[in-house]
Amino acid sequence: MYATFVFIIYIAIKSTPVALAILLNINLFRAIPYVNYKFPNYGYYNENDIVLGAILPITCFLIIFLKIVLKTKQIKYHTDVFDVFILLLSIVMLVSILFSPDKLKSIVYSGIFIFLSLPFYVAAKFHFLNTKDYKGDLHKFFSAIVFFAIMFALVSLYLHNIAKYPYERMTFPGVYPIAFCLFLCTALIIVIIYYIKPSFKKELSKKNQFIFAIPVLGIIIFSIIKTNTRGPVFAILLCFIVMLMLFFKIKLHTKIIMSALISLFIGFVTLISVFDVEKIAKRFINLAPADANSFSPRILAYLDSVKILLIRPWGISVGTFGQFYSDQDSLGADAGAYSHNLFMELISSFGLLGVFLSFFLIYIFLFEYNFIIKNQKKIFSDHLFFISIVLLVFFFFETQFSFTLNTHKGFYLSMALYAISKFKFLKNRSYDI
């Protein structure tokens, strides 16, 4: 454990981009000391490792910020609409603790968000805005993700093969399959862009180009299939659809879409408040498993989120969703521990303020989508800007299926990368708004 700790601290001192790639997937690195490499075991998860899971990331973030302060004469920081969203989210989360039915849980949850998730946005933005080698550091970051992904994929394939009782869904021992799959899917996106963007390949050294060889692509795809995980794969498919829309310049009318979404939301809330949705779904739609008495846990969590809005319009704060989950008796207390959707979590946690934050975020993405459409040719010619767009769209869709506000690390980091890329684009080129 301590060897892993010292190694990652050393990386943070030597290379911030590589450190960010490690921290983004710290749940895999913190599992390394606990794996039995001769007789691997599955079904356990390293969730309570405070040293590698909390102290190490916080220390690394402090090192990153300290390096910026010591090496930069005049620190630069550009504020934008994403900063506004992050600031509002942070303030609302802290204030919501006052209304929490379990203040201790909400305080712990908020602490994880502030010290372990929010720094991905802030640290990435500070570093890449102040580094002297912006392109080189981004290339290091992307290359590090692919390198670590292929290393963990190969080791995981080996361990899963030799395990006496292998887990049905392949993962690195001690790591949830969905987190492992998300890591691999992120690497897959970067490798695919490497092959469709010649400028990306040209700016990488020959040593780094070796990491992106065709066999690497095959191993990553095969490993993703072996994880048997849906969320990140669906996110890639939806991301692909959005990128096709951007490619063919299919414009979205923000006012019409926002009006339609608000109307649908009001209709959905009305439906849940007036009718027995569970009976309707069982009779007309296959949303309830054939061998169960209720909805699937995910759908039930969505409905519960809206019901919470109706009974507690001020929200239930963060980290307490499990207490309001409808089917704890049959599924277990932890089955509905979170709402499985970014917007549903905002709504259930913060009530009407969560509704505002949800529509504010949707508006931001619609605005940015149309901005990209208007400047598509110039933006798509910049492979770093292009990668930041793809990653932001991918992580946005991934938040609709998995994880929580205090674990959406990739979403916050990709938000920062996009914001930086757009800032540099606006600064250096002519554009249309």
N, C-alpha and C positions, 0 to 999 in steps of 0.2 A: 504493500500500500504506500509506504513512504517513498519507495523508489519512483512510483508513478507520480506522486505529489511533486517530488524534486524535479523530475524530468519535465513536467508540464510548466512548472515555475521557470525553469531554464528556457523553455521555448518562449514563454511570455516575455522574458527579458530580451531574448535574441530576435524574435520575429513576431510582431503583433498580428499580421495576417494569418500565420499558421496557428497562433494561439486562439484566434477567433474561430478558426475551423475546428479546433479541438473542443473548445468550450461549447460550441453549437451542438456537439455530439458527446458531451461529457458523460452522459449516461452509459455510453459504451466504454469509454476509457476508465471510468470508475469501477467497471465490472472486471477489468483485466486481472487484478490481484486475487480475485475470489474464484476464478475458474479452475476447475480440475482438468488439466489438459490431457491427462491419461484416461480418466474415466469421467467424462463430462456429464453433468446433471442438468436437468431443465425443470422449469416450473417454479423457480424462486426468482425474486427480483430485488436488486440492491437499491431499495428506495430510502433507506434510513442511514446511509453513509454520510454523516455530517462533514467529515474531513474532506473527502473527495467530491461530495455533492454540493457542499455549501462554502466551507472555508477556502477550498482551492479556487473555485470560480471568483469569489469576492476578492481574494488576494491577487489573482491574475488581472482583474479589472482595475484594481488599484495600481498595479504595476503599469498597465497600459496608459492610464491617465497621468501617472507620474512621469512616464517617458515623454508624453506630449508636453507637459509643463516644462520639463528640463531641457528638451531639445528645440522647442519652438519659442522664438522671441515674441511674436505676436500671434496669439491663438485666434484662429478664425472659426466662426460658427454662423451658419446661415439658417435662419428660422423660416419655416414654411407651414403649410396647412397640416402636414403630418405631425409637426411639433404641437400644434393646437390640439389635435385629436389625442395625442399621447398625454399632454398636460391635463386635458379635461378628464380623460380616463383615470389618471392617477388621483386627481382631486376627488372625483366622484367616489372612487373606490375607498379612499380614506374616510370620507364623510359618511359613507354607507355603514361603516363599522358601528356608528351610533345607533343604527336601527337593526343591528344583527341579533338574531335569536341566540347566537353562540359567539360572543365577542372574541373569545380566545381563538377559535378556529379562523375567524375573519382576520384577526391581527396576524396570525401565522401566515395565512394565504397572502395577505397584502405585503407582508415582509418578503416572501419569496418573490413576488412580482417586482417589488422595488429594488431588491438587492441581487436577484438572480436572472430576471427576465428583462426589465427595463434597461439595464446596462448594455444589452446587445444593441439596442437602438442608439443610445447615447455614445457608447464607446466606438461603434462603427462609424458614426457620423463625425465625431471629433477626429478620429484617426485619419480617415480617408479625405477629410477636408484639409488636414494640416500636414499630411505626408508630402515629402518632396518627390516621391515616385508613385504617383497615384495609380497609373496603369500597371506598373510592376508589382505593386502591393496587391492589387485586385487579382492579377494573374497568379500570384503566390497563394492567395486565399482559395481561388477556384481549383488550382492544381492540388492544394493540400486536401481539399474535400474529396477529390477523385482518388488521390493516393491512399488516404485512410480508408475510403470506402472499399477499394479493391483489397486492401490488406485484411480488413475485418470480414469481407465476403469470403475470401479464401480460407481463413482460419475457421469461420463459421461452417462452411461447407465440409471441411475436414472433421471438425468436432461432431457435427450432426451425423456424419457418416460412420464414425467409430463408436458413437454412443450406444450403450446396450439398450436403453429405453429412450430413443430420440423423441423429442417433442414433435407433435404433428406439424406445427408451423415453425420453420427454421428461423432461428435467431442466434445472436451471440448470447451464450449462457448468462442469465442474470438481467437480460434486457427484454423489455416488452417487444413482441414482434412488430407492432405498428411503429414504434420509434426506430427500430432497425430498418424497416422498409422505407420510412421517410428519409432516412440518411441515404440509402441506396438510390432512391428516386431523385433526390437532389443531385447526386453525382451523375445519374443517368442524363438528366437535363443538360448539365454542363458538358458532358461528353458528346451528346447529340449536337449541341450548338457548335462545338469544336469542328464537327464535320460539315456543318452547313454554312459556317462563317469562315471563309479562308483567311480573313484578317486576324482572326483569333489565333489560328495556327501559325501564321507568319510571325506574330509577336512573342511566341513562346520559344524558349531555348530548346535545343534538341533533346536535352535531358528531360525536360517537362513534356515534350511531345511524345516521348516513349510511354508516359503514363496513360496517354489517350489512345493507345494502339487498339486495333479492332478486337483482339481477344479480350481486352478489358471490357469493352462494350458488351460482349457476349456473356462474360462472367457476371456482370452486374445485372443484366436482364434475367439470367437464369436464377440468380440469388433472389431477385424480387419475386419471381414466380414461386420459388420455394418458401417464401415467407407466408404465402397464402393470405395476404392482407389486402383489403379492398380500398380503404380510405385514400392513401397516397396515390394508388393507381387511378382511382376515379378522378382525383385532383389533376393528375397528368392529362387525362383524357379531356377534361373540361378546359384545362389550360390550353391544350392543342386547339380546341374549338375557338377559344377567344383569340388566339394568335392568328388563326385563319381569318377570322373576322377583321382583325387589324390589317392583315395582309391584303385583303380584298376591299379595304376601306369601307366597311359597313358601318355607317354612322348611327349612333344611338341618340335619340332625342331625350335629353335629360328631364325636361319638364313632364313629358308624357309618361316616361318610365317611372319617375318619382310619384306622380299622381296615381298611376296604376298600382304601384307597390303599396302606397298608403291606403288606397281603397281595398286592396286585397287583404291587407293586414287588419283593417277595421272589420271586414267581412269575416275573416278567420276568427277574430276575437268574439264577434257576435255569435258565430256558429258554435263555438265552444261553450259560451255562456248560456245559450238557449237550448241546445240540443245535446243528447247523449251521443257524442261522437263515436264512442267505442262500439255501440250497437250498430250505428250506420256503417262503420268500416267493416265490421264482421259480416254484415249482410250483403254489402255491395262491392267492397274492395278487399283485396287480400293483404291487409295490413297487419292482421293478427295471425300468428303461427297456428297451423292446424291442430297441433297438440298442446295448445296453451289456452288459458282462459282470458288472456288479455293481449294487448298490442306487444310488438317487439319492444325491448327495453328502450331502444333509441327513439322510436316514434312516441312512446309513452312519455319519455323525458321532454320531447318537444311540446306535447300537449300540457304537461305539468308546468312548463315554463310560462305558458300563456295563462293558465289557471292562477298561477302565483301572482301575475300582474293584476288579475281581477280582484283577488282577495287582499293583496298587499301592494297597492300602486306605488309605494315608496321602495319596494324591493325587499329582499331577504339578505342583502349583502353577499359577500363572496365566501366560498368554502362551506356553505350550509345547505346546498341544494339537496344533499342526501336525506336531510331531515324532512323534506317535503315531497319526496318521491312516492308515488302512489302504490307501488307494488313491492314494498320491501319484504313482506311476509313470504312471498313465493320466490323472489329473486335474490334475497339477501340485502343487507343494509348498504353494501357498497356498490350494488349493481347500478343504482341511479345516482352515484356520487357526484356526477356532473351532467350537464345538459347536452353534451355531444355536438354543440353548435355555437359558434361565436355570438351570433345575434340572439339566440335563445338564452345564452348565459348573461349577456348584457341586459336583456329584458327582465329575466327572473332576479338578477342580482340588484339591479338599480331601478327597477320599475319604469316609471315614465321617463326618467332621465336616461335609462338604458334604451328606451325607444328612440329618444332624440339622438343618442350616440350612434345607434344602428343606422338611422337614416342619414346622419351626417357622414358616416363612413361610406355608405353607398353613394352619396352625392360626390364625395371626393373621388371615388373610383370611376364614376361616370364622367366626371370632368377630366380626369387624367386620360381616360380612354379616348375622348374626343380630341384632346390635345395631341395625343400620339397620332391619331388619324390625320390631323391637319399637317403634321410634320413627319409623316411616316417615312418618306424616302431618306431624309436626313438622319432621323433617329435610328432606323434600321441599318444604316451604313456604319454606325458606331456599335461594334460588337459588345462592348462593355455595357452600354445603355440597353442594348437588346437583351443581354443576359439578365440585367437587373429587372427588366419588365417581366420576363418569363418567370423568374423566381418569385417576384411579388404576386403575380397571378396564381402561380402554383400554390404558394403558401396560403394565399387568401382562400382558395377553394379547400385546401386541407383543413383550415380552421372550421369549415362547415361540417366536418365529419368527426374530428377527434380533438383531444386535449382541452386545456382550459386557458383562461386569460393569463395565468401565471406560468404557463408552459409553452406559449406560442412564440418561442425564441426565434425560430426561423422567420416568422411573419414580421416581427419587429426589426430584425436585422435586414431583411429584404426591403422593408419600408425605407430604412436608412440608405441602403444602396441606391434605391430608385431616386430618393430625394437628392442625393449627392450627384447622381448622373444627370438629373434634370437641371440642377443648378449649374453644372459645368456646361451643359448644352446651351442653356439660356445665356450664359456668360460669353461663350465663344462663337456662337453662330446666330444668323438671322433666323427668325421663327415666326410662326403664326399662332395666335391664341384663339 
